[in-house]
């Protein structure tokens, strides 16, 4: 029995002094650590039943149902081809929805439309981001804010999609 224990000790001593073995062991531990980090950062939050894939951020207020106004923000730039087509153009889905719904009530909530030029109004964007705990990461970007609830619109910017978004979000 002691011979077997001595053989195990000798084998372990050789393995620990073997640089190739130690490098492989280090890489295995490193990959396991990276896999754990990726899982806990990107996958585990999506398994949470509170997770909203459409980037909906729900505030702490229980009074959101009592709020009678909402603001829909469109962030754009003049140089962006998608912004020119979807936000700035007179026949765009945004402009049509704006003209048909600005100041009107949808589901008992009065809608206000706001356009923010990302190049000319960087301070406004930063203020919006800090006040609502969101990041405007590209253009065009559309958010609706009702009380403490902030919802990002993530579909094609057409009149039908925006109208459905307003009806659903409010």
N, C-alpha and C positions, 0 to 999 in steps of 0.2 A: 504494500500500500504506500509506504513512504517513497518507494522508487517511482511510483506513478505521480505522486505529488512533486517529486524532484524533477521529473520529466516535464510536467506542466509549468513549473517555475522556470525551467531552462528555456522552454519554448516561448514563454511570455517575455523573458529577458531578451531573447533574440529578436522577437517581433518589435519590441520597443526600441531597440538599437538599429533596426532596419529603416533607413530613410525613406525608401519607396513605400513601405507599409504605412509609415507615419503620415506621409503626404496624402496617400489615398484615404486614410482615416480622417485627416483634416478636411479634405474636400467633401467627404460624405457628410460630416458634421456641418460644414458650411452650407451645403445644398439643403440639408434638412432645416437649418435655421432660416434660409431664404424662403423655403416653401412655407414654413410656419408664418413668417412675416407677411407673405403674399396672401395667404389664407385669412389671417386675422385682419388685414387691412382692406382687402377687396372682396373677399367671398363671404366671410361671416356677417358683415353688415347687411348684405342682401338677403340673408336667411332670416333676419329679424322681421317679425310680422309688422312692425311699424314702418319698414322701409318702403319708400315710394319711388318707383323707377322713373317717374316723370319729374323728379327733382322738386317735389312739393315739400315745402317747409311749413309745418303747422306750428303756430305760436302757442303761447300759454293761455291766451284769453279764452274764457268760456263764452264771451259775449259776441263772438263773430256773427252769430245769427241775428243779433240786434243791430248790426252795422248796416246802414242803408246806402253807403257809397263805396265804390271801388274804383281804382285807377288802373288802367292798362298802359304800360310803358313800352315803347318801341325804341330800342337803341340801334343806331345806324351810323354809317359814315358816307360821305359824298363819293369817295373813290371806290367803294365796294360794289361790284356788278350786281350781286344779289340784292343789296339794299336799293340800288337804283330801280330794279325791276319790281321788287316786292314791297318796298316802303315808300320811296320817293315818287315813283310814277303816278300820274293822276288816275290811271285805270287799274292800279294795283289793288290786290285784295285788302290790304291795310287801309288805303284811302277810302275804298267803297264801304268797308265796315265802319270806319271812322265817321263818314258822312251819314250813314244810316243809324248809328247808335250813340254818337257823342251827346251826352246830356240826357239820354233816355233811360228808362228803367227796364231792367231785365230781371225777372224773378223778384221784383220789389227792391232792386238795388240800382241806384243811379250810377251810370258809367261815365268816367272822364278819361279821355285819351290824351296821352302825353308823348311827344316825339323828342328824343334826346340825341343830338349829334355827338358822337363819340369823340371827334377831334376837337370840336369847339367847346364842348361842355364836360371836360374830363373831371372837373370838381363835382359836378352834379352826379356823374357816374360813381365816383368814390363815395359821395354822401349816400347815394342809394344803396351801394354795396354794404357800407357799414351799418346803415339803419335797418337793413332787411336781412343781413347775414347771408348774402349771396354774392356770386362773382359773375360779372359780365365778361365772358371769355372770348366772345366773337361777335361778329355783326352779320346780319341782323339778329337781335335777340329781343324776345318779347316776354314780359312778365305781367301778371295781374296781381294786384295787391288789394286785399280786402281785410281791414283790421290787421291782425298779426299773421294772416295767412298769405304766403307768397307762392305763386305757382308759375313755373316756366312753361311757355308754349313751345312745344318741340315737334312741329309738323310743318307741312308746306304752308306757306302764308297765302291762303286763298280766302275769299270772302266766306265761303261755306265752312271751312275749317275754323276760322276765327269766330264765326257766329256760333258754331257748335261748342267751341271752347268757352265762350262767354256763358252760354246756356248751361253748360256742365259745371263750370267753376263757380258759378253764382247760384 
